[in-house]
Amino acid sequence: MRGTTPAKPPDESADPADRSQMAPRDVPASALLPPATPERDYAGRRLHFRAIWISDTHLGTPGCQAGLLLEFLRRTESDYLYLVGDIVDGWQMKRRWYWHQSHNDVVQKILRKARKGSAVVYIPGNHDEAARQYRGLAFGEIVIREEAIHTTLRGKRLLVTHGDLFDAVVQCARWLALLGDILYAVTLKLNRHFNAWRARLGLPYWSLSQFLKHRVKNAVSYIGAFEEALAREARDRGFDGVVCGHIHKAEIREIDGILYCNDGDWVESLTALVETLDGELRIVHWHEIVAATQDVEGRPAPTSWPEAREVALAGDGQGLRECAS
């Protein structure tokens, strides 16, 4: 990794007042991935970011796109890596055990990043809430926190939390949250069969759950209320912004002067939030990263995210635009 090794996150046992000042489809993966390449071949083409936030990977479920997530991790480097909850899906694993080898590979890759100097912070969510009992401890150089504080290169102080603590359904009607999780799993299963049929017709991927989320009035109201609650919490605690996951909807926007960032998910959206080396916050899609790091004869490796995005939109732009639309 380039540059100096970043400092590990501050000790959560410190006084909160002091800590506040511290910087800190189921389409088979094989159908989407480029030809297998040994990891060492990516060394000259990895994209380097100051920080990366990923959440809602839902390892331990058939819907997790672990192969695509692994490619993303192989093709990126960062000084800070934040795992913002629902990394492992304990809820579904209690109902039915599922753990593919690719899920092991993701865990091992994250551990390897921590060993090589990335400051990795794990903030459990509601699906992996059992890990909250270990907050303040470190496992294989991965520090577990209830929440984290990240200060960007441009001086913005961001509260990092999964977001489920601000979800009235999860907090006040757990049975309804569990029912919703079951219905979501059913929707994803229907989606797999539906999109297998679309793929045979040469049609692009289409998400039923995303369609319902953006069309049903109550779902739209719920998302808006969730985003406003997070922004209000950040403002009340003196932060410039908040980074969260939970609702599987990647977005960066301002809410009453507070920067709201959601890094999306790795079930359907395949997105992450990144801070570039010059301190800019962006949502990046898996397809952008793959396109920007593909080996193309005569094309130099990109040295910055703006350059990488330009490469992605130019050389591999058609596929990228289709997937992003």
N, C-alpha and C positions, 0 to 999 in steps of 0.2 A: 504494500500500500504506500502511496506517495505521502510525503510530508511526515511530520512528527506524529508519534502515537498520542491520541487524545487522552485527556484525563478521564478517569472513570467517573460515573455520576456521583453526586454528593451523597453522604451517608444519610439515610432517611431518619435515623435516630436523632439528628440534629434538631434544635429548636425550630418550629415552623417559621417563626419570624426571620431567623437567620437563613433558613433554607430558601426562603422566598427571594433572597438576594443572590443566591448562587446561580451560576450558569450551568448550567449543568455540565360442457354444456352437456351435458356430459359428452362432448365430442372427445374422442380418444386423443391424448396428448401427442401420440405419434403422428396423428394426421395434421397437426398444426406446427410441430417443431421442425426446424431445419435438420438436415442430416446430422447424425450424432458426431460430435467432435470432442476429442479429449479436452478436459478442462484446461490444461496448460496452454492450449492453442488460443484461448481467449485473453491471455495475459496482456497482449498489446492492444486489445480492442475493448477492454472493460471500461465502462463509464464510471467516473469517480464523482461522488456527491459528498457534500459535507454531512448530510443526514438523510436517512431514509426511514419512513414510517410505513409499516404494513400491518394489517389487522384482518380478522375474520377469514382466516385461511381454512378453518374447520377441518384440520387434520383428523383422521379417524372417521370420515364419512365418504361415501362414493362420490358426492358432489364436489369434493375438494380437487382443484386442478393442481395437484402437487407437482406433476411433471413440468408444467408451465412455470410455476413458482420457482422450482429448482433452476430452470434456465435463467429466470430473472436474477436470482441470487448469484449465479455463476458469472453473469455478464455485468454486474455492478459491484462497486466498492463504496464504502462510506466510513467516515470517521465515527459516526453515531448510527446505530440501528435500533429503532424502537419497535417492539412487538406489541401492538396496541390492542390486545385482547382477542378472545375467541380463536386462539391459535390452535388449540386442540378442542374438539367438541365432545365434552364429557356427557352432555345430555343425550346425544344420539348413541354414544358408545355404551351407555347404560342399557339402552333398549336393544341394541344390536352391535356386536363387535365387528369392526372393520378396520384393518390396518394394512395397507399395501406397502411394498418395499419402497416405493417412491416417497412415502411419508417418512420412513426412516432416513432416506437420503436428504430430505429437507432439514430434519432435525440435526443431522450430522454436519450439513453445510453451515448452518447457523452457529453450531458449536465451533467449527473451524474458523469462522470469521471472528468469533470472540477470542480464540487463541492467538490469532494473527494480529490482534491489536484494536479491532473495532470495539467501541464501548457499546455493548448490547444490553438494553433494558427491556424487561418483560413486564407488562402491565396487564394482569389477567382481566378477563371480562366475565360475563354471566355464564357462558358455556364452559369456561375453564375456571370457574370461581373457586374450585378446590385449591388452586395454587395460591390463593390470597392468604392462606394461613402461613405461607412461607415468605411473606413480604419482609424485606430487609435482609434476606439471605441471598447467597450467590451460588449458583450451580454451574460448574464448568465455565466460570468467568461471566455468566449471564446473571445480572442482578435483577431481583424481583421487587417491584414497587407497586404500591397502591395507585400512585400517579407519579408523574415526573414533571420537571420544569426544564424547558429547553430555551436557550437564548440564541437567536440567530446571529449571523455575522453582522447584520445590520442593526442589532441591538433590540430586536423584538423579543419580549418574554412571552413564551407560550406555555399554557397549561396542557399537559398530555394525559388524557384519561380515556378509557374505553367508551364510556358514555351510558352504560346500562343503569348507573346510579341515578340518572336523570330521566329514566324511562318509567313513566307512571305504571305502565302495564307490568313490567318486570318487577317493580317494587311493591305494587299494591294488589296485583292479581296474578300471582305466579302461575296458577293453573291455566290462565288464559295465555300466558307467554308460552307454556309448554305445549298447549294445543296449537298455537300459532306455529311453533317450531315443527310439529308433526305435519301440519298442512303445507308448510314451506317445503319440507322434504318430499311430500307427495307431488307438489308442483314441479320440483326439479326432476323427479322421475318421469312425469308426463313430458316435460321439456326434452328429456333425452330422446324419447321415442319420436316425438314430433320433429325434432331437429335432425334425427337420423333420416327421416323421410324427406325433409327439406334438402339435406345434403345430397341425396340421390337425385334430386331434381336440379341440382346445381344452384340452390338458393342459399343465401347467407344465414348465419345464426340469428335466431329471434328468441327473445326472452319473454315468456309468459308472465313470470313474477315481476319483472321490471315494468311490463305493460300494465299489469294490475296496480302496481305501486304508484304509477304516475297518472292513472285514469280514475281510480276510485277516490271519491271526495274525502272520505274519512282517512284514508292512507295519506293523502296529500296534507291534510290538516295535522295529522300525527307527526309527520316529518317536520313540518314547519314549527310546531310546538317544541319538538325535541331540539331543533337547532337554536331556537330562541332561548331555551332553558340553559343550554351550554354557554351561549354567548353572555347571558346574564350572570352566570356563575363566574366566568372569567373576568367580567367587568367589576363585579363586587369584590373580587380578590385582588384587583389591581394588575391583572395581566393585559397584555396587548392582544392576545388571541388565544384560541383553543384548538387542539388537534384531537380528533376522536375517530371512532369507527362505528360499530354496532348496527347501523341502519342500512349498510350495504349501498350507500349512495355517495360516490366520490364528488367532492365539491370544494371550491374555495370561493368565499364571498364575504362581504362585510355586513355585519348586523349591528346597527346602532353604534358604529365606530369600532367594533370588535371584529377581528379577523377570525372567521370560522372556517376550519379546514377539516374535511373528512376524507380519509385515505381510501375508502371504498372496500373492496373485498376480493378474495381469490376463489370464489365459487362461480361468479358470472362476470363481474366487472373487470377483473384482472388488472387492478390499478394499485398504485402506491403514491404517497406524497413524498416529495423530495425537496431538500434545500440544496441549491446549486452552490458551486464554490464561491460565487459572488453574493450569496445570501438570499437569492430569490426562491420563493416557494412555488412549486408547480405540481400538478397531478400528471403522472406519467402512466402510460398504458404498456402492457407487456409487449404488444406488437411494435410499439415505437422503439423499445429497447432492443428487441431482436433485430429489427430492420437497421438500426443505427450501428449495431455491432457485427453485422454480417460481413464475412470476408468477401470483398469484391476486388478483383484484380485491378491494380492501378489506382485504387482509392485509398488515401491515407486514413489511418484511424482518427476519428474525431477527438478533439482535445477539450471540448466543452459541451455542455448540454445544448445551447442554442445551435451549435454546429451539428451536433448529433441529430437533433430534431429536423434540421434542414436536410440532412442526408436521408433520414427516414422518409420524409415527405417527398423527396425527389426520386431516389432510386427505387424505393419500394412503396411509393406513395399510394398506388391504387388499392392494394390490399389493406394498407393501413387506414385509409379513409373509409373503406367499406366496413372494417371492423369497428372503427370508432363511431360510426354513424348510428 
